[in-house]
Amino acid sequence: MGRVFLLDLDGRSYRCRFCYTPLVLADDVLSRSFNCSRGRAYLVSNVVNIMLGPQVERLMMSGMHTVEDVFCCCCGQILGWKYVVAHDKNEMYKEGKFVLERWRIVDDAAEELNPDARAGSSDSENA
């Protein structure tokens, strides 16, 4: 498969809830009031450290779209999807944008304020 090189992000960011891999800068969030079938989500312009699934036609709450699922490149968890084609011209603004489900990501700033929120590894655990 090859070696995975991660991009680190400078500034406030959101990370994978499962492995804490950096995904998106807070400045790249276009909408914080986005909704999906499983709850709240963010519409974002750019995401890093991901893998994309195959293109599929999917009936969403806003109509039919061609999408690609978005997976964390480290742990493989599904994080959301990327809009490839919107079949309704009123939805075309979504093309090329990503949706990250809120329950699958964590805010880097919130984690810094609460050091006990995420268990870290120590040298003794690796011995």
Summary of the structure (lengths in Angstrom):
residues: 127
radius of gyration: 15.8
end to end distance: 27.7
largest distance: 57.5
contacts: 346
relative contact order: 0.22
helix: 17%
strand: 46%
